């Protein structure tokens, strides 16, 4: 009986160590990416603002989801502050915006993307409001 208990603990410990990287959890990665894109739009387009309460609630939801998956606060903070993750997310966000007609330095293209996201009520659009 003791061996079965020890074997169970070893298996459980191995499973805990086998957590996937948070960047590979689509709901976490995409949630943060969408918040970043929405932020870029609202910072660049003067006729669109952020729904700050929704954004804060979404960030809290992502945090809770990661914690519910067994990630510690230290692991979440390390993921969030990683320069490699920030660079990868920025590149993906810039590619998304470029593929959707955004031209750096042209605020109206950010506004057009923002209005389109709002109109289709996408995850990005739900974080924005047309002024």
N, C-alpha and C positions, 0 to 999 in steps of 0.2 A: 504494500500500500504506500509506503514511504517513497519508493522509487517512482510510482505513478505520479505522486504529488510533485516530486522534484522534476520529473520529465515535463509535467504540465507547466510548471513555473519557467523552465527553460524555453519551452515553446512560446509561452506568453511573452517572455522577455525578447525573444527573437522577433516576434510579430510587432512589438512596440518599436523596435529598432528599425523595422522595415517600412516605416512611414515614408510615403513618397514626399519628395521635395514640394514645398508649397507652390512653387512656380508651375508644377505639373498638376495642380488641382484647378481644373477649368473655372469653377465658380469663384475661386479666390482670385486667380490671375485676371480673368475677364472682368470681374467686378471692379478691381482696382484699375484696370486699363480703361474701363468705361468712365470711371470717376475722373481719371487723368485727362481723357479726351474732352469730357464736359468742361473741366476746369480750363483747359486751353481755349476752348471756344468762348467761354464767358469772359476770360481775360482779354481776348482779342477783339471780340465783337461788341461794340458799344450798345447794340439794341437787344442783347440777350444777357440775362443774369442767371445766377445759380439758385436752385432751390436748396438752400444750405441745410435746412432741417432734414430733407430727404437724403442729401449726401451724407450727413452725419449718421443718420439711421442706417444707411447702406454700409458705411464703414463699420459701424457697430455690429451689423449682421455678419459681415465678413469675419470680423474678429471672433464673434461667438461661434461661427461655423468652424473656424480653424481650431479653437479651443475644444469644441465638441468632437473634433477628429483626433484629439489627444496632443495637440501642439501646445507647448508651454509659451508663456508670455515672452520669454527670452528667444525662443525659436521664431515666434511671430515678428518680434522686433528686429531680429537679425535678417529675416527675409525682407522686411519692409525697408530697412536701411542699407541693404546690400547695393553697392555701386553697380555691380554687374546686373542685378535685377532691374535697377532704375534705368540703366542704359538699354537693356533689352526691351523694357516696357516703352521707353521713349521711342525707340526705333519702330516698334510695332504700331504705336499710336500715330507716329508721323506717316508711316506707310498707309494706315487706314485713312487718315485725313487726305493724303495726296491722292489715293485711289478714289476718293469721294469729292474731288475737285478743289481742295484747299491749296492755295498758293501762298507760301510764306510771304508775309508783308502785305498781303491783300486782305484787309479785314472783312470785306464783303463776302469773300469766299468762305470764311469761317462762319459768317452769319448765315449764308445759304445752307451750309452743312447743319448748323444748329437748328434752323427752321425745318429742314427736312427730317432731322432726328425727332424734333418735337412733334411734327405732323404724323410720323409713323409710331409715335409713343414707344420708341425703343428704350433700352435701358439708359442710353445716353440722354435721349430726349426727355425722359422723366426727371432728370436731374437739372433741366434747364427751363427757363421761362422767357418768353418774348416780352420785352418791355413795351 
